[in-house]
């Protein structure tokens, strides 16, 4: 069995969807209530591969909200993730993906030091961040969507916002090794980490977001922002491809311009329908088939019986591992989302 640990994008979203997740009594409760709410296993389902194999899975709602980070409720955020992991382990789940901010909190606050959660000793090999598959899917989206739009990668400038992150650095490594993109712009806040990445890659220009946007033909958004940023479309090149892999989304602006194309980044479409609730709740266009690539990674690990923390630690994702999970992804019928929103 595989597991998915997830969370909703803000308090309003969590309140609105509480009844669909089966706990309508939470719908009118405020922030403090959500801070003390325990994780809940809310959905169980089957996933069929195009190979014919079928696996069982479940979704665990951690009741974490990104506002907990904004309001510096760090201990609360940590408790949410550890409790959700302990719940997955109590259900004897082989491999569980830590979706969205779950893995970010795990890494940021060094939770590998917190193995004991009451009477459960966490076995980290049962968990994966899912970031290797996410990075692979975003890279395939860069390659395939740019071709659709007639953007020639070997003449293109690609900006990566969140370049020093786990997903961002993997995307940079892939673009550097596997494509001939003309220029890479590296965006994040911590200068030291940017310089380290630049030296590892042996290329790339370190830039602020405002300076980079007018130069970029393609922008990959993989920054861990609790809220989306507003962008003026005047500042963007035309045409421009924006691939937003953030959860919650990095882009706070809806664009209405024929030459600005936005793609939901790190999203895959499965070839066969899944009867589950969660993807409708997070507003996927085709909830029976579309999902976060990190969730799909847990499915791939279960299909292949690779019961190991395939994606673990920060900035460890190699191009070889992206290729390995990519092959499994194709084999079991997952495709990168290529429809613009
Ligand atoms: P990390 O924490 O590893 O990296 C985050 C990156 O964002 C760092 O480079 C950080 O650098 C940068 N960053 C944070 N805030 C800002 C800011 N305001 N401006 C510019 N850069 C910023 O995160 P992950 O790589 O694990 O995840 C990235 C995003 O992808 C998250 O939104 C996450 O929820 C989403 N995600 C999506 C998945 C999917 O399946 N689609 C799966 C997993 C994650 P610095 O702090 O120096 O600024």
Boltz pocket constraint, residues with backbone or C-beta under 6 A from the ligand:
constraints:
  - pocket:
      binder: B
      contacts: [[A, 98], [A, 99], [A, 100], [A, 101], [A, 103], [A, 104], [A, 129], [A, 130], [A, 131], [A, 134], [A, 161], [A, 162], [A, 163], [A, 164], [A, 165], [A, 166], [A, 167], [A, 168], [A, 187], [A, 188], [A, 189], [A, 190], [A, 191], [A, 193], [A, 221], [A, 222], [A, 223], [A, 224], [A, 225], [A, 245], [A, 246], [A, 247], [A, 248], [A, 265], [A, 266], [A, 267], [A, 292], [A, 293], [A, 294], [A, 295], [A, 314]]
      max_distance: 6.0
